[in-house]
């Protein structure tokens, strides 16, 4: 049973920063073998792609977060991170971690407001 857990969501002012964390356990292969991604879902909207990191640390970002968000991973700790800088009110969402293109966490709330 794969378990995925996100943390780090909070209320932050516009222009501020947050770092989200995601850990996963129970996978058959080593953590480093899995593609990891972050998605987000705002109220009344569909879930959307934010960022992705693959085994070789190749990264991909949504246009809306390029230059502001950075995805990274620490395979020794089974962790993936999303560093979010220059946050905007429109970044307010529940942020979800997706493991191996299959497994989802429960999400963590990020609210950007003054």
N, C-alpha and C positions, 0 to 999 in steps of 0.2 A: 504494500500500500504506500504510494508516494504521497508525502505530505509536504505542502508548500506553505510558507508563512512569511508575510510581509510585515514590516514595522517602519516607524519613523515618520508617519504622517502627523501633521500638526496644523495649527493656525499660524500663518505668517503674513507679514505686511508685504505689499507690492514692492518689488525690488530686492526682496530677501532671498535666502537660500535654505534649502533642506536637503538632507540625504536620506533616501529610502534604502532599506535593506531587505533582502529576500534570502531565505534559506530553504533548502530542500533535502529531504531524506527518504530512504526507502527505495531508491532506484536500483535497477539491476546492474547498470554500468557505472563507471566512475563519474562523478559530477562533471568533470572536465569534458566528457563526451557529449554533453547535452547543450543544445542551443538554448539560450535564456533570453527572455524578452519582457518588456514592460508595456502594459496597455493602461488606458484610463477610460473612465466612463463618467460623464457629467450627468446631472439630473435631466431626464427627458431626452437624452441623446444616446446614440449607439456607442458601444465600446470601440475605441480606436487605438491603433498602434502608436507607440511612443518611441521605443528603441529596442534594438536587438544586438546580442553579442554571441558570436559563434565560437567553436572550439579554438580556432586560431586567433581569437580575440578580434576578428573582423567585426566592425560595428556598422550599424545602419540606424538612421534617425528619421522621424517624421519632420517634414519641412518646418512645422510650427515650433519645434524645439531645437533645431540645429543651432549650434553656437551657444546655447544656454544650458543644455542638459548633457551629461556625460554618463554613459553606462560603462561599468567595469565589473570584473569578477575576481574572486580569490578562490582558486580551486582547492587550496589547502584547507580552507574553512567552509567549503560548500556554500559560499555566499556570492550574491550578485548585488550590485549597488546602482542607484540612480542618483547622481549628484545634480541637483536642480538649482540653478542660479538665475538671477534677474527674473524672479517669478512675477507672473501677471495674474490678474483676477481670472482671466480665462483659462488658467491652468488648474483652477479649482475642479477637483474630480476625486473619485475613488480610483486609486492606482492599484493595478493588479500585476502580479508576477506570473509568467507562463513558462513552464519548464518542458523542454523537449517537444514543443509544439502541441502538447497534449494536456498537461496538468496545470490547474489554476490554483492560486491561493484565494483567500477570502477578501483580500483588499485592505488598503489603508487609506484613510481620508486625508486629503490635502486641501486646505482652504486658504486662499490668498485674498486677504481683505484688510482694509485699514479700519 
